[in-house]
Amino acid sequence: MRQLLKQFVVKYVVGPERTLAQTDSNEKYKKSGLTGEEAVLIRRKIKNAFDQNKIYRDNTLCLDDLADHIKENRYKVSQVINTFFSKNFYSFLNEYRIEEAKDLLVEDPSLSVKAIMYEVGFNSKNSFYSAFKKITGYSPNDYRAAVSTNIDRQHEMQMV
């Protein structure tokens, strides 16, 4: 019965991005006690906290703060991030911050890179630039220029 429930959760709730079998195979979490149902619920709460509440903008956010925000055990939250998103908390956090930074760089060219850096939750120019380059392959200024040039070219093509 337990195996059948696991298969149901994987197929209809978790989806194709991660399977609970991957959770089970991870020796690190062998004795954690996190059930598949709990993991799916925590995953949903994490996504909501980031997508809806945009808690990643808090420049002091840490794993404990996220766990408090979603009212879950920090170890289980960490396990869900590591397992379902295949990254650690800070990589997960930085991806959200950089995605919003990319949007702001394009949507509002009048905003300085430094203003955007603070807006999305970074405290340090070095950490922002490093994370941005790691995720996009560009510096923030180069990204803005590349996207702007591409948009200009598309606009020109539509005018012809």
DSSP file (Angstrom, degrees, kcal/mol; ACC not computed):
  #  RESIDUE AA STRUCTURE BP1 BP2  ACC     N-H-->O    O-->H-N    N-H-->O    O-->H-N    TCO  KAPPA ALPHA  PHI   PSI    X-CA   Y-CA   Z-CA
    1    1 A M     >        0   0    0      0, 0.0     4,-2.3     0, 0.0     5,-0.2   0.000 360.0 360.0 360.0 -44.1    0.0    0.0    0.0
    2    2 A R  H  >  +     0   0    0      1,-0.2     4,-2.3     2,-0.2     5,-0.1   0.907 360.0  49.6 -61.0 -43.0    2.8    2.4    0.9
    3    3 A Q  H  > S+     0   0    0      1,-0.2     4,-2.3     2,-0.2    -1,-0.2   0.894 109.8  51.4 -63.8 -40.7    4.6    1.7   -2.4
    4    4 A L  H  > S+     0   0    0      2,-0.2     4,-2.1     1,-0.2    -1,-0.2   0.908 109.6  49.5 -63.1 -42.8    1.3    2.3   -4.3
    5    5 A L  H  X S+     0   0    0     -4,-2.3     4,-2.5     2,-0.2    -2,-0.2   0.899 109.8  52.1 -62.8 -41.6    0.8    5.7   -2.5
    6    6 A K  H  X S+     0   0    0     -4,-2.3     4,-2.6     1,-0.2    -2,-0.2   0.919 109.2  49.4 -60.0 -45.0    4.4    6.7   -3.3
    7    7 A Q  H  X S+     0   0    0     -4,-2.3     4,-2.6     1,-0.2    -1,-0.2   0.890 110.6  50.8 -63.4 -39.4    3.9    5.9   -7.0
    8    8 A F  H  X>S+     0   0    0     -4,-2.1     4,-2.9     2,-0.2     5,-0.5   0.941 111.0  47.9 -62.2 -47.9    0.7    7.9   -7.0
    9    9 A V  I  X>S+     0   0    0     -4,-2.5     5,-3.0     1,-0.2     4,-1.9   0.917 113.8  47.5 -60.5 -44.8    2.4   10.9   -5.4
   10   10 A V  I  <>S+     0   0    0     -4,-2.6     5,-1.6     3,-0.2    -1,-0.2   0.937 118.0  40.7 -62.1 -47.3    5.3   10.7   -7.9
   11   11 A K  I  <5S+     0   0    0     -4,-2.6    -2,-0.2    -5,-0.2    -1,-0.2   0.903 130.5  20.7 -72.0 -42.5    3.1   10.4  -10.9
   12   12 A Y  I  <5S+     0   0    0     -4,-2.9    -3,-0.2    -5,-0.2    -2,-0.2   0.658 132.5  26.9-107.6 -18.0    0.3   12.9  -10.1
   13   13 A V  I  <<S+     0   0    0     -4,-1.9    -3,-0.2    -5,-0.5    -4,-0.1   0.812 122.7  37.9-111.7 -50.2    1.6   15.3   -7.5
   14   14 A V  I   <S-     0   0    0     -5,-3.0     3,-0.3     1,-0.1    -4,-0.2   0.916  91.8-159.3 -73.3 -44.2    5.4   15.6   -7.8
   15   15 A G    > < -     0   0    0     -5,-1.6     3,-0.6    -6,-0.4    -1,-0.1  -0.292  38.2 -52.7  89.0-177.0    5.6   15.5  -11.6
   16   16 A P  T 3  S+     0   0    0      0, 0.0    -1,-0.2     0, 0.0     3,-0.1   0.649 114.4  79.7 -75.5 -15.9    8.5   14.6  -13.9
   17   17 A E  T 3  S+     0   0    0     -3,-0.3     2,-0.3     1,-0.2    -2,-0.1   0.860 108.7   2.5 -67.6 -33.6   11.1   17.0  -12.5
   18   18 A R    <   -     0   0    0     -3,-0.6     2,-0.3    -4,-0.1    -1,-0.2  -0.994  67.0-147.7-147.6 149.6   12.0   14.8   -9.5
   19   19 A T    >>  -     0   0    0     -2,-0.3     4,-0.9    64,-0.1     3,-0.7  -0.859  23.3-126.9-117.4 155.9   11.0   11.5   -8.2
   20   20 A L  H 3> S+     0   0    0     -2,-0.3     4,-2.7     1,-0.2     5,-0.2   0.757 107.7  69.9 -70.1 -22.8   10.7   10.2   -4.7
   21   21 A A  H 3> S+     0   0    0      1,-0.2     4,-2.1     2,-0.2    -1,-0.2   0.879  96.8  53.0 -60.2 -35.8   12.9    7.3   -5.7
   22   22 A Q  H <> S+     0   0    0     -3,-0.7     4,-0.7     2,-0.2    -1,-0.2   0.875 108.2  50.6 -65.7 -36.1   15.7    9.8   -5.9
   23   23 A T  H >< S+     0   0    0     -4,-0.9     3,-0.9     1,-0.2     6,-0.2   0.941 111.5  47.6 -63.7 -46.7   14.9   10.9   -2.4
   24   24 A D  H 3< S+     0   0    0     -4,-2.7    -2,-0.2     1,-0.2    -1,-0.2   0.847 108.1  55.2 -64.4 -34.3   15.0    7.3   -1.2
   25   25 A S  H 3< S+     0   0    0     -4,-2.1     2,-0.9    -5,-0.2    -1,-0.2   0.633  82.3  99.9 -77.7 -11.7   18.3    6.6   -2.8
   26   26 A N    X<  -     0   0    0     -3,-0.9     3,-1.2    -4,-0.7     4,-0.1  -0.650  59.2-160.9 -81.0 110.3   20.0    9.5   -1.2
   27   27 A E  G >  S+     0   0    0     -2,-0.9     3,-1.8     1,-0.3     4,-0.3   0.831  84.6  69.2 -58.2 -34.8   22.0    8.0    1.7
   28   28 A K  G 3  S+     0   0    0      1,-0.3     3,-0.3     2,-0.1    -1,-0.3   0.834 108.9  34.4 -55.4 -35.0   22.2   11.4    3.4
   29   29 A Y  G X  S+     0   0    0     -3,-1.2     3,-1.7    -6,-0.2     4,-0.4   0.155  80.1 119.0-108.5  18.1   18.5   11.4    4.2
   30   30 A K  T <  S+     0   0    0     -3,-1.8     3,-0.2     1,-0.3    -1,-0.2   0.844  86.8  30.3 -54.0 -38.5   18.0    7.8    4.8
   31   31 A K  T 3  S+     0   0    0     -4,-0.3    -1,-0.3    -3,-0.3    -2,-0.1   0.124  86.3 109.3-109.4  20.8   16.8    8.3    8.4
   32   32 A S  S <  S-     0   0    0     -3,-1.7    -1,-0.2     2,-0.1    -2,-0.1   0.817  70.9-139.3 -71.1 -30.1   15.2   11.7    8.1
   33   33 A G        +     0   0    0     -4,-0.4     2,-0.5     1,-0.3    -1,-0.1   0.509  48.8 147.8  83.6   3.4   11.6   10.5    8.5
   34   34 A L        -     0   0    0     -5,-0.3    -1,-0.3     4,-0.1     2,-0.1  -0.608  36.5-148.3 -75.2 123.0   10.4   12.8    5.8
   35   35 A T     >  -     0   0    0     -2,-0.5     4,-2.5    -3,-0.1     5,-0.2  -0.471  22.8-112.8 -87.0 163.4    7.5   11.2    4.0
   36   36 A G  H  > S+     0   0    0      1,-0.2     4,-2.2     2,-0.2     5,-0.2   0.888 118.4  51.6 -60.7 -40.0    6.6   11.8    0.3
   37   37 A E  H  > S+     0   0    0      2,-0.2     4,-2.1     1,-0.2    -1,-0.2   0.916 110.7  47.7 -65.1 -43.3    3.4   13.6    1.3
   38   38 A E  H  > S+     0   0    0      1,-0.2     4,-2.9     2,-0.2     5,-0.2   0.916 110.3  53.1 -61.4 -43.0    5.3   15.9    3.6
   39   39 A A  H  X S+     0   0    0     -4,-2.5     4,-2.6     1,-0.2    -2,-0.2   0.903 109.0  48.2 -61.3 -42.7    7.9   16.6    1.0
   40   40 A V  H  X S+     0   0    0     -4,-2.2     4,-2.2     2,-0.2    -1,-0.2   0.910 112.9  48.5 -65.2 -42.1    5.4   17.6   -1.6
   41   41 A L  H  X S+     0   0    0     -4,-2.1     4,-2.2     2,-0.2    -2,-0.2   0.924 113.2  46.7 -63.7 -44.9    3.6   19.9    0.9
   42   42 A I  H  X S+     0   0    0     -4,-2.9     4,-2.7     2,-0.2    -2,-0.2   0.908 110.6  53.2 -64.4 -41.8    6.9   21.5    1.9
   43   43 A R  H  X S+     0   0    0     -4,-2.6     4,-2.6    -5,-0.2    -1,-0.2   0.922 109.4  48.7 -58.2 -44.5    7.9   21.9   -1.7
   44   44 A R  H  X S+     0   0    0     -4,-2.2     4,-2.2     1,-0.2    -1,-0.2   0.896 111.3  49.7 -62.9 -41.3    4.6   23.7   -2.4
   45   45 A K  H  X S+     0   0    0     -4,-2.2     4,-2.5     2,-0.2    -2,-0.2   0.894 110.8  49.7 -65.7 -40.1    5.1   26.0    0.6
   46   46 A I  H  X S+     0   0    0     -4,-2.7     4,-2.1     2,-0.2     5,-0.2   0.947 111.3  48.6 -63.0 -48.7    8.7   26.8   -0.5
   47   47 A K  H  X S+     0   0    0     -4,-2.6     4,-3.5     1,-0.2     5,-0.4   0.897 112.6  48.9 -59.3 -40.9    7.5   27.6   -4.1
   48   48 A N  H  X>S+     0   0    0     -4,-2.2     4,-2.1     2,-0.2     5,-1.8   0.916 109.1  52.1 -65.1 -43.3    4.7   29.8   -2.7
   49   49 A A  H  <5S+     0   0    0     -4,-2.5     6,-2.0     3,-0.2    -1,-0.2   0.871 120.4  34.6 -61.2 -37.1    7.1   31.6   -0.4
   50   50 A F  H  <5S+     0   0    0     -4,-2.1     4,-0.3     4,-0.2    -2,-0.2   0.909 125.4  37.7 -84.9 -45.6    9.4   32.4   -3.3
   51   51 A D  H  <5S+     0   0    0     -4,-3.5    -3,-0.2    -5,-0.2    -2,-0.2   0.909 132.0  22.1 -76.3 -42.6    7.0   32.9   -6.1
   52   52 A Q  T  <5S+     0   0    0     -4,-2.1    -3,-0.2    -5,-0.4    -4,-0.1   0.910 133.5  33.1 -92.6 -49.9    4.1   34.7   -4.3
   53   53 A N  S   <S-     0   0    0     -5,-1.8    -3,-0.2     1,-0.0    -4,-0.2   0.654  87.1-147.1 -84.3 -16.2    5.7   36.2   -1.2
   54   54 A K    >   +     0   0    0     -6,-0.4     3,-1.7    -4,-0.3    -4,-0.2   0.883  33.1 164.7  51.1  45.4    9.1   36.9   -2.9
   55   55 A I  G >   +     0   0    0     -6,-2.0     3,-1.7     1,-0.3     6,-0.2   0.669  59.1  80.8 -67.6 -14.1   10.9   36.4    0.4
   56   56 A Y  G 3  S+     0   0    0      1,-0.3    -1,-0.3    -6,-0.2     5,-0.1   0.698  76.8  72.9 -64.7 -17.2   14.1   36.0   -1.5
   57   57 A R  G <  S+     0   0    0     -3,-1.7     2,-0.5     3,-0.1    -1,-0.3   0.701  71.5 100.1 -69.8 -19.1   14.2   39.9   -1.6
   58   58 A D    X   -     0   0    0     -3,-1.7     3,-1.6    -4,-0.2    61,-0.0  -0.576  67.7-152.1 -69.6 116.8   15.1   39.9    2.1
   59   59 A N  T 3  S+     0   0    0     -2,-0.5    -1,-0.2     1,-0.3    64,-0.1   0.545  92.9  49.2 -73.8  -4.7   18.9   40.4    2.1
   60   60 A T  T 3  S+     0   0    0     62,-0.1    -1,-0.3     2,-0.1     5,-0.1   0.313  79.5 138.8-110.1   7.1   19.2   38.6    5.4
   61   61 A L    <   +     0   0    0     -3,-1.6     2,-0.3    -6,-0.2    32,-0.0  -0.249  23.1 167.8 -58.4 132.7   17.2   35.5    4.4
   62   62 A C     >  -     0   0    0      1,-0.0     4,-2.2    27,-0.0     3,-0.2  -0.836  51.9 -90.9-134.7 175.5   18.7   32.2    5.6
   63   63 A L  H  > S+     0   0    0     -2,-0.3     4,-2.7     1,-0.2     5,-0.2   0.882 124.8  54.2 -57.6 -41.0   17.4   28.7    5.7
   64   64 A D  H  > S+     0   0    0      1,-0.2     4,-2.5     2,-0.2    -1,-0.2   0.896 107.2  51.0 -61.5 -39.7   16.1   29.2    9.3
   65   65 A D  H  > S+     0   0    0     -3,-0.2     4,-2.7     2,-0.2    -1,-0.2   0.916 110.6  48.4 -64.1 -43.0   14.1   32.2    8.2
   66   66 A L  H  X S+     0   0    0     -4,-2.2     4,-2.3     2,-0.2     5,-0.2   0.940 111.5  49.8 -61.2 -46.6   12.5   30.2    5.3
   67   67 A A  H  X>S+     0   0    0     -4,-2.7     5,-2.3     1,-0.2     4,-0.7   0.904 112.8  47.2 -59.7 -42.3   11.7   27.4    7.7
   68   68 A D  H ><5S+     0   0    0     -4,-2.5     3,-0.5     3,-0.2    -1,-0.2   0.913 109.9  54.1 -63.7 -42.5   10.1   29.8   10.1
   69   69 A H  H 3<5S+     0   0    0     -4,-2.7    -2,-0.2     1,-0.2    -1,-0.2   0.894 117.9  33.9 -60.8 -41.8    8.2   31.5    7.3
   70   70 A I  H 3<5S-     0   0    0     -4,-2.3    -1,-0.2    -5,-0.1    -2,-0.2   0.427 108.9-123.6 -96.3   2.0    6.6   28.2    6.1
   71   71 A K  T <<5 +     0   0    0     -4,-0.7     2,-0.3    -3,-0.5    -3,-0.2   0.928  66.8 125.3  57.5  51.7    6.4   26.8    9.6
   72   72 A E  S   <S-     0   0    0     -5,-2.3    -1,-0.2    -6,-0.1     2,-0.2  -0.903  70.4 -83.3-133.9 162.8    8.4   23.7    8.9
   73   73 A N     >  -     0   0    0     -2,-0.3     4,-2.4     1,-0.1     3,-0.3  -0.474  35.1-134.5 -66.7 131.5   11.4   21.9   10.3
   74   74 A R  H  > S+     0   0    0      1,-0.2     4,-2.4     2,-0.2     5,-0.2   0.829 103.9  53.7 -60.5 -33.9   14.6   23.5    8.8
   75   75 A Y  H  > S+     0   0    0      2,-0.2     4,-2.2     1,-0.2    -1,-0.2   0.879 110.4  46.2 -70.3 -36.9   16.2   20.0    8.2
   76   76 A K  H  > S+     0   0    0     -3,-0.3     4,-2.4     2,-0.2    -2,-0.2   0.884 111.6  51.8 -71.1 -37.9   13.2   18.9    6.2
   77   77 A V  H  X S+     0   0    0     -4,-2.4     4,-2.3     2,-0.2    -2,-0.2   0.932 111.2  48.0 -61.8 -45.4   13.1   22.2    4.3
   78   78 A S  H  X S+     0   0    0     -4,-2.4     4,-2.8     1,-0.2     5,-0.2   0.912 110.8  51.2 -61.0 -43.6   16.8   21.7    3.4
   79   79 A Q  H  X S+     0   0    0     -4,-2.2     4,-2.6     1,-0.2     5,-0.3   0.914 109.8  49.5 -61.4 -43.3   16.2   18.1    2.4
   80   80 A V  H  X>S+     0   0    0     -4,-2.4     4,-2.8     2,-0.2     5,-0.7   0.916 112.5  47.1 -63.9 -43.2   13.4   19.1    0.1
   81   81 A I  H  X5S+     0   0    0     -4,-2.3     4,-1.3     1,-0.2     6,-1.1   0.942 115.6  45.5 -63.7 -46.1   15.5   21.9   -1.6
   82   82 A N  H  <5S+     0   0    0     -4,-2.8     4,-0.3     4,-0.2    -2,-0.2   0.889 123.5  34.5 -63.5 -39.3   18.4   19.5   -2.0
   83   83 A T  H  <5S+     0   0    0     -4,-2.6    -2,-0.2    -5,-0.2    -3,-0.2   0.942 125.4  33.8 -84.8 -51.6   16.3   16.7   -3.3
   84   84 A F  H  <5S+     0   0    0     -4,-2.8    -3,-0.2    -5,-0.3    -2,-0.1   0.794 130.8  31.6 -80.9 -28.2   13.5   18.3   -5.3
   85   85 A F  S  <<S-     0   0    0     -4,-1.3    -1,-0.2    -5,-0.7    -3,-0.2   0.462  97.5-132.8-108.3  -3.3   15.4   21.2   -6.7
   86   86 A S  S    S+     0   0    0     -4,-0.3     2,-0.3    -5,-0.3    -4,-0.2   0.842  73.0  83.6  55.8  40.1   18.8   19.5   -6.9
   87   87 A K  S    S-     0   0    0     -6,-1.1    -2,-0.2     4,-0.0    -1,-0.2  -0.980  79.9 -98.0-158.3 166.0   20.7   22.4   -5.2
   88   88 A N     >  -     0   0    0     -2,-0.3     4,-2.4    -3,-0.1     5,-0.2  -0.350  46.8 -96.0 -83.8 172.7   21.5   23.8   -1.8
   89   89 A F  H  > S+     0   0    0      1,-0.2     4,-2.8     2,-0.2     5,-0.2   0.903 121.7  48.0 -56.8 -46.8   19.6   26.6   -0.2
   90   90 A Y  H  > S+     0   0    0      2,-0.2     4,-2.6     1,-0.2    -1,-0.2   0.847 111.3  49.6 -70.8 -32.7   21.9   29.4   -1.3
   91   91 A S  H  > S+     0   0    0      2,-0.2     4,-2.0     1,-0.2    -1,-0.2   0.915 113.3  48.0 -66.0 -42.2   22.0   28.3   -4.9
   92   92 A F  H  X S+     0   0    0     -4,-2.4     4,-1.5     2,-0.2    -2,-0.2   0.931 113.4  47.6 -60.9 -47.2   18.2   28.1   -4.9
   93   93 A L  H  X S+     0   0    0     -4,-2.8     4,-2.2     1,-0.2    -2,-0.2   0.926 110.9  50.5 -60.4 -48.4   18.0   31.5   -3.4
   94   94 A N  H  X S+     0   0    0     -4,-2.6     4,-2.9     1,-0.2     5,-0.2   0.848 104.3  58.3 -63.5 -34.6   20.4   33.1   -5.8
   95   95 A E  H  X S+     0   0    0     -4,-2.0     4,-2.3     2,-0.2    -1,-0.2   0.923 108.3  45.9 -61.2 -43.2   18.6   31.6   -8.8
   96   96 A Y  H  X S+     0   0    0     -4,-1.5     4,-2.0     2,-0.2    -2,-0.2   0.932 113.8  48.7 -63.9 -44.8   15.4   33.5   -7.8
   97   97 A R  H  X S+     0   0    0     -4,-2.2     4,-2.3     1,-0.2    -2,-0.2   0.918 112.7  47.3 -61.4 -43.9   17.3   36.7   -7.2
   98   98 A I  H  X S+     0   0    0     -4,-2.9     4,-2.7     2,-0.2    -1,-0.2   0.883 107.7  55.9 -68.7 -37.9   19.1   36.5  -10.5
   99   99 A E  H  X S+     0   0    0     -4,-2.3     4,-1.8    -5,-0.2    -1,-0.2   0.922 111.6  43.6 -59.9 -43.0   15.9   35.8  -12.4
  100  100 A E  H  X S+     0   0    0     -4,-2.0     4,-2.6     2,-0.2    -2,-0.2   0.903 111.7  54.1 -69.2 -38.4   14.3   38.9  -11.0
  101  101 A A  H  X S+     0   0    0     -4,-2.3     4,-2.6     1,-0.2    -2,-0.2   0.910 106.6  52.5 -60.2 -42.0   17.5   40.9  -11.6
  102  102 A K  H  X S+     0   0    0     -4,-2.7     4,-1.5     1,-0.2    -1,-0.2   0.930 110.3  48.0 -58.9 -45.7   17.4   39.8  -15.3
  103  103 A D  H  X S+     0   0    0     -4,-1.8     4,-3.1     1,-0.2     5,-0.2   0.929 113.1  47.3 -61.0 -45.9   13.8   41.0  -15.6
  104  104 A L  H  X S+     0   0    0     -4,-2.6     4,-2.2     1,-0.2     7,-0.2   0.871 106.7  57.4 -66.1 -37.2   14.6   44.3  -14.0
  105  105 A L  H  < S+     0   0    0     -4,-2.6    -1,-0.2    -5,-0.2    -2,-0.2   0.872 117.2  34.7 -59.8 -36.7   17.7   44.9  -16.1
  106  106 A V  H  < S+     0   0    0     -4,-1.5    -2,-0.2    -3,-0.2    -1,-0.2   0.893 118.9  48.2 -85.3 -43.6   15.6   44.6  -19.3
  107  107 A E  H  < S+     0   0    0     -4,-3.1    -3,-0.2     1,-0.3    -2,-0.2   0.833 121.8  29.9 -70.7 -33.3   12.3   46.2  -18.1
  108  108 A D    ><  +     0   0    0     -4,-2.2     3,-1.8    -5,-0.2    -1,-0.3  -0.715  58.6 174.4-132.8  84.1   13.8   49.3  -16.5
  109  109 A P  T 3  S+     0   0    0      0, 0.0    -1,-0.1     0, 0.0    -2,-0.1   0.686  78.9  67.6 -62.7 -17.3   17.1   50.5  -18.2
  110  110 A S  T 3  S+     0   0    0      2,-0.1     2,-0.3     0, 0.0    -5,-0.1   0.713  80.8  93.0 -76.7 -18.6   17.1   53.6  -16.0
  111  111 A L  S <  S-     0   0    0     -3,-1.8     2,-0.1    -7,-0.2    -3,-0.1  -0.564  79.6-125.8 -74.8 134.6   17.7   51.5  -12.9
  112  112 A S     >  -     0   0    0     -2,-0.3     4,-2.2     1,-0.1     5,-0.2  -0.398  17.9-117.0 -74.5 157.9   21.4   51.1  -12.0
  113  113 A V  H  > S+     0   0    0      1,-0.2     4,-2.6     2,-0.2     5,-0.1   0.886 117.5  54.2 -61.0 -38.1   22.9   47.6  -11.6
  114  114 A K  H  > S+     0   0    0      2,-0.2     4,-2.0     1,-0.2    -1,-0.2   0.907 107.0  49.8 -63.9 -42.1   23.6   48.5   -8.0
  115  115 A A  H  > S+     0   0    0      1,-0.2     4,-2.3     2,-0.2    -1,-0.2   0.910 112.5  47.7 -62.7 -41.7   19.9   49.5   -7.3
  116  116 A I  H  X S+     0   0    0     -4,-2.2     4,-2.2     2,-0.2     6,-0.2   0.906 106.7  57.7 -64.7 -41.8   18.8   46.2   -8.9
  117  117 A M  H  <>S+     0   0    0     -4,-2.6     5,-2.3     1,-0.2     4,-0.5   0.924 112.2  40.4 -54.0 -48.2   21.3   44.3   -6.8
  118  118 A Y  H ><5S+     0   0    0     -4,-2.0     3,-0.9     1,-0.2    -1,-0.2   0.886 110.7  58.8 -69.8 -38.4   19.8   45.7   -3.6
  119  119 A E  H 3<5S+     0   0    0     -4,-2.3    -2,-0.2     1,-0.3    -1,-0.2   0.871 107.7  45.5 -58.9 -39.2   16.2   45.3   -4.9
  120  120 A V  T 3<5S-     0   0    0     -4,-2.2    -1,-0.3    -5,-0.1    -2,-0.2   0.499 126.7 -93.3 -90.0  -3.0   16.6   41.6   -5.4
  121  121 A G  T < 5S+     0   0    0     -3,-0.9     2,-0.2    -4,-0.5    -3,-0.2   0.498  76.7 133.6 113.6   3.1   18.3   40.9   -2.1
  122  122 A F      < -     0   0    0     -5,-2.3    -1,-0.3    -6,-0.2   -63,-0.1  -0.621  30.6-172.4 -85.9 147.8   22.0   41.0   -2.5
  123  123 A N        +     0   0    0     -2,-0.2     2,-0.4     1,-0.1    -1,-0.1   0.631  68.9  57.4-104.3 -23.4   24.2   42.9   -0.1
  124  124 A S     >  -     0   0    0      1,-0.1     4,-2.2    -7,-0.1     5,-0.2  -0.922  63.6-149.1-121.7 133.0   27.5   42.6   -2.0
  125  125 A K  H  > S+     0   0    0     -2,-0.4     4,-2.9     1,-0.2     5,-0.2   0.899 102.3  53.4 -62.1 -40.9   28.4   43.7   -5.5
  126  126 A N  H  > S+     0   0    0      1,-0.2     4,-2.5     2,-0.2     5,-0.2   0.927 110.4  44.8 -62.4 -45.7   31.0   40.9   -5.7
  127  127 A S  H  > S+     0   0    0      2,-0.2     4,-2.5     1,-0.2     5,-0.2   0.891 114.4  50.3 -68.1 -36.6   28.5   38.2   -4.7
  128  128 A F  H  X S+     0   0    0     -4,-2.2     4,-2.8     2,-0.2     5,-0.2   0.956 113.5  44.1 -63.5 -50.2   25.9   39.6   -7.1
  129  129 A Y  H  X S+     0   0    0     -4,-2.9     4,-2.6     2,-0.2     5,-0.2   0.902 114.8  49.6 -63.2 -40.7   28.2   39.8  -10.0
  130  130 A S  H  X S+     0   0    0     -4,-2.5     4,-2.4    -5,-0.2    -1,-0.2   0.939 114.4  43.8 -63.4 -47.2   29.6   36.3   -9.3
  131  131 A A  H  X S+     0   0    0     -4,-2.5     4,-2.2    -5,-0.2     5,-0.2   0.908 114.2  50.8 -64.9 -41.7   26.1   34.7   -9.0
  132  132 A F  H  X>S+     0   0    0     -4,-2.8     4,-2.9    -5,-0.2     5,-0.5   0.936 113.2  44.2 -62.4 -46.8   24.9   36.6  -12.1
  133  133 A K  H  X5S+     0   0    0     -4,-2.6     4,-1.9    -5,-0.2    -1,-0.2   0.892 112.3  53.1 -66.4 -39.4   27.8   35.5  -14.2
  134  134 A K  H  <5S+     0   0    0     -4,-2.4    -1,-0.2    -5,-0.2    -2,-0.2   0.900 118.0  36.1 -61.8 -41.0   27.6   31.9  -12.9
  135  135 A I  H  <5S+     0   0    0     -4,-2.2    -2,-0.2    -5,-0.2    -1,-0.2   0.877 133.5  22.4 -82.7 -40.0   23.9   31.6  -13.8
  136  136 A T  H  <5S-     0   0    0     -4,-2.9    -3,-0.2     2,-0.3    -2,-0.2   0.714  91.0-126.5-102.8 -23.8   23.7   33.6  -17.1
  137  137 A G  S  <<S+     0   0    0     -4,-1.9     2,-0.3    -5,-0.5    -4,-0.2   0.450  82.2  86.9  86.8   0.4   27.3   33.6  -18.4
  138  138 A Y  S    S-     0   0    0     -6,-0.5    -1,-0.3    -9,-0.0    -2,-0.3  -0.869  81.1-113.9-126.0 158.5   27.2   37.4  -18.6
  139  139 A S     >  -     0   0    0     -2,-0.3     4,-2.7    -3,-0.1     5,-0.2  -0.543  44.3-104.8 -77.5 161.5   27.9   40.3  -16.2
  140  140 A P  H  > S+     0   0    0      0, 0.0     4,-2.4     0, 0.0     5,-0.2   0.911 122.2  47.4 -56.9 -42.8   24.8   42.3  -15.5
  141  141 A N  H  > S+     0   0    0      2,-0.2     4,-2.3     1,-0.2     5,-0.2   0.910 113.0  48.0 -65.9 -41.7   25.8   45.1  -17.8
  142  142 A D  H  > S+     0   0    0      2,-0.2     4,-2.8     1,-0.2    -1,-0.2   0.888 111.3  51.6 -65.1 -38.7   26.7   42.7  -20.6
  143  143 A Y  H  X S+     0   0    0     -4,-2.7     4,-2.7     2,-0.2     5,-0.3   0.939 110.1  48.6 -62.2 -47.2   23.4   40.9  -20.2
  144  144 A R  H  X S+     0   0    0     -4,-2.4     4,-2.4    -5,-0.2    -2,-0.2   0.923 114.2  46.3 -59.1 -45.5   21.5   44.2  -20.4
  145  145 A A  H  X S+     0   0    0     -4,-2.3     4,-2.6     2,-0.2    -1,-0.2   0.913 112.8  49.4 -64.7 -43.7   23.4   45.2  -23.5
  146  146 A A  H  X S+     0   0    0     -4,-2.8     4,-2.1     2,-0.2    -2,-0.2   0.919 114.7  43.7 -63.8 -44.6   23.0   41.8  -25.2
  147  147 A V  H  X S+     0   0    0     -4,-2.7     4,-2.6     2,-0.2    -1,-0.2   0.909 113.7  51.4 -68.0 -41.7   19.2   41.7  -24.5
  148  148 A S  H  X S+     0   0    0     -4,-2.4     4,-2.5    -5,-0.3    -2,-0.2   0.913 110.8  48.3 -61.2 -44.0   18.8   45.3  -25.6
  149  149 A T  H  X S+     0   0    0     -4,-2.6     4,-2.3     1,-0.2    -1,-0.2   0.903 111.9  49.7 -63.0 -42.1   20.6   44.7  -28.8
  150  150 A N  H  X S+     0   0    0     -4,-2.1     4,-2.2     2,-0.2    -2,-0.2   0.899 111.1  48.7 -64.5 -41.3   18.6   41.6  -29.5
  151  151 A I  H  X S+     0   0    0     -4,-2.6     4,-2.4     2,-0.2    -2,-0.2   0.908 110.5  51.7 -65.3 -41.7   15.3   43.5  -28.9
  152  152 A D  H  X S+     0   0    0     -4,-2.5     4,-2.3     1,-0.2    -2,-0.2   0.912 110.1  49.1 -60.9 -42.4   16.5   46.3  -31.2
  153  153 A R  H  X S+     0   0    0     -4,-2.3     4,-2.2     2,-0.2    -2,-0.2   0.906 110.8  49.5 -63.9 -42.1   17.2   43.8  -33.9
  154  154 A Q  H  X S+     0   0    0     -4,-2.2     4,-1.8     1,-0.2    -1,-0.2   0.907 110.8  50.4 -63.9 -40.7   13.8   42.1  -33.5
  155  155 A H  H  X S+     0   0    0     -4,-2.4     4,-1.4     1,-0.2    -2,-0.2   0.912 109.9  50.1 -62.7 -43.4   12.1   45.5  -33.7
  156  156 A E  H  X S+     0   0    0     -4,-2.3     4,-0.9     1,-0.2    -1,-0.2   0.894 108.8  52.7 -61.0 -41.2   14.0   46.4  -36.8
  157  157 A M  H  < S+     0   0    0     -4,-2.2     3,-0.4     1,-0.2    -1,-0.2   0.863 107.7  51.4 -64.8 -35.7   13.0   43.1  -38.4
  158  158 A Q  H  < S+     0   0    0     -4,-1.8    -1,-0.2     1,-0.2    -2,-0.2   0.802 105.3  56.3 -71.4 -28.0    9.3   43.7  -37.7
  159  159 A M  H  <        0   0    0     -4,-1.4    -1,-0.2     1,-0.2    -2,-0.2   0.731 360.0 360.0 -75.7 -22.0    9.5   47.2  -39.3
  160  160 A V     <        0   0    0     -4,-0.9    -1,-0.2    -3,-0.4    -2,-0.2   0.464 360.0 360.0 -80.9 360.0   10.8   45.7  -42.6
